[in-house]
Amino acid sequence: MSFYLHDSYTLLLIFCISYFALLHFFDKNRIPLLIEYFLNQKYAVIYHRQDSMIFQFFTSINILIIISILSSFYFSQFDEDMSFLTLLYIAALLFLFFIVKILITYALASIFEILDEAKKYYYGYCSSLFMIATLFCPIILLISYLNTGTYLNNYNIYLFYSAVLIYCILQIILFKRLNAFKIKFLFYIILYLCSLELLPYLALWKTLTTLI
């Protein structure tokens, strides 16, 4: 994985670690509440409505970096010499995917007049991604530089699958909190799974595999 040897990879990780350090310095309760997102919705309820645009911007960059690195771990098994430029391509596609996903979410919510549910979903979805980034950032840092990167080469794919598993669990929890499993919402949940999960992710995977 030549992207791992690129100095910019190190700079990206330094940015992420610095971001979390500053976040903890200014608000010592945010990260613990975020980690508790498995158990309750306090983080989404307390923070999303008061977060500034600047905070959301840097948080989005942080999430994009971590998720892109985790995704690159999967594709590196097909291309051992994957370059840092390919990592940037992955990040660009993931960013585009996120924007399209949110736009479709609100478009469907407008059609079916469930904007409040869409807003709650957006908050929960962003919290889930932020939690994954928070959990895996220190792990990525450790395996990247311990034992001269041997752990990165041996266990990177397991990190990717772990992130996917946690994401799926968090989505199920989110649906449950939105009462999406009730009979009257089954149509919406089926529509969501088809239009915002299965087909888009398959399209994203196909695009990335073609690119790599």
N, C-alpha and C positions, 0 to 999 in steps of 0.2 A: 504494500500500500504506500505508494510514493507520496500521497497527500499527507500522510502522517509525518514524513520527514521534512515537509515544507515548513519554513519558519512561520508562515501565516497561520498554520494549524495551531502552533503554540500561542500566537497572538490571540486567536479566537478563544482559546481556553482561558488565557489570562483575562480577557474581557469578561467572560462568564463568571469566573471566580471573583473578580473585582466587583462585578455587579451584585452578586449574592452577599459579599462582605459588606458593601455599602447598604444594601437592603436590610441586613441584620443590624447594622450599626444604627440606622435611623428608626427602625421599628423591630424590636426584638420579638414581638408576638406574631408577626406575619408568617414567617416560615414554619413555626410550630403549628399554627392554625392550618396552614396549607397542607402539611403532612397529615393532619387529622381529617382531611377531606374525604378519606375512605369512610369515616364514621359519621360526619355531620357536615352541614352546609354553612357553618359559621363564616368561613373564609369568603365565600361568594356573597353572602348577605352583607357582611361588614365592609368589605373593601371595594367591590366593583363600582358601586355608585359614587365613591369619593375619589377614585384614582384619577390623576391628571392625565392629560394627553401625552405629556412627556414621559411619565412613568409607563404608560401603556406602550409607547413607542419602543423604549429600551427593553421592556419586558418581552415584547414581540420579537425583537432581534435576538434576545437571549434564547427564547424558545426555539426560534428558527435555527439557530446555530446547533443547539443540542440535538434536535430532532433530525437535522440534516446529517450530523455526524453519525447518529444511530442508524439512519437509513443507509449511509455509505458503508457501514459494516456489513450489511446484507449483500450489497452489490459488489463488495470487494472480493467475495468468494468466487465471482465469475471473472473478475479482472484484477489480478494481484498487483498490477502496475497502475491502478487507477490514480489519476493525477488530481492535484488540488483543484484544477479547473473543472473537473467532473463533479467534485464536491460542490462547487459554486452552481453548476447546472442543476444539481439535485435541490439545492436551497432555493433557486429561482422557481423551479417547478412546484415545490412544496408551498412557497409563498403564493403563487398563482392559484394553486389548489385551495388554499385556505380562503382566499378572497372570494373565489367562485362559490365555494361551499356556503359561506355566510350569506352571500347575496341570494343564492337559491333558497336558503332557509327562510330569510325574511320575505322573499317573493311568495313562497308557498304559504307562509303565515298570513300574508296580506290577503291572498286569495281565499283562504279558509277562515279568516278573521280570528286568528289565534296569536296575535302579536305579543301578548303578555307571555305566553308559553315559549315563543321564539326567543324573547329576550332572556328568559330564565335559562333556556337551553344554551344560548350564547355565553352567558356568564359561567354556566357549569362546564361547557366545553373548553373555554379558555382556562378555567381553573384546573381542569384535568391535564391539559397540555403543560401548564406551568408546573404542576406537581410532578409530572414525568421528568421535565427538565431539571427540577430541583433534586430529585432522587438520583438521576443518572449523571449529572455534571461531575460530582466528586469521584464517582466510580470511573468515568471515562478518563479523568485526570490521572487517577492512580494507575490504571492498567496501561496508560499510554507511556508512562515514564518509569514504572517499576521494572527492574530486571531488564533494562534496555529495550522495552517494548515487547518482550516475549509474550506477556500476558495478553497484550492487545491482539497479537496474531492468533493466539490460541482460543481466546474466549470472546472475541468481538461479536460473533454470530449469536452467541447465547445472550449477550446484552440486547441485541436487536429483538430477539424473540421474547425476552422478558418484558421489554418496553411494549411490544404489541399485546402481550397478555394483560399487562396492567391497564393499557388503554381500553381493551375490550371490557375488562371488569368495571372500569370507571364509567364507561358508556352505559352499561347495564344498570349501575347504581344511579346514574343520571336519569335514565328513563323511568326507573322506579320512583325517584323523587318527584318527577313530573307527572306521576300517575299515568304514564303512557301505556301500561299493561292492562288498564281497565278496558272492558269490552267496547265502550263507546269511542275509545281512542285507537282501537286496533287498526282501523283504516289508515289513520295518520301514521302510525308506527310502521305499517307495511310500506306506505308511500315513502316514508323517510328512509327506510332501509334500502329501498330500490333506488331512489333518486339521489340520496346523499351519502350512502355508505357503500353498498355493493358495487354499483356501476362506476361511480367516480373513482373509487380506490382501485378497481380493476383497470380502468383507463389510465390512472396514474402509474400503476405498476407496469402496464404495457409500454407506456411512454418511456419510463425509466429504463426498462430492460432493452428497449430499442436504442436508446441513447448510449447505454453502457456497452 
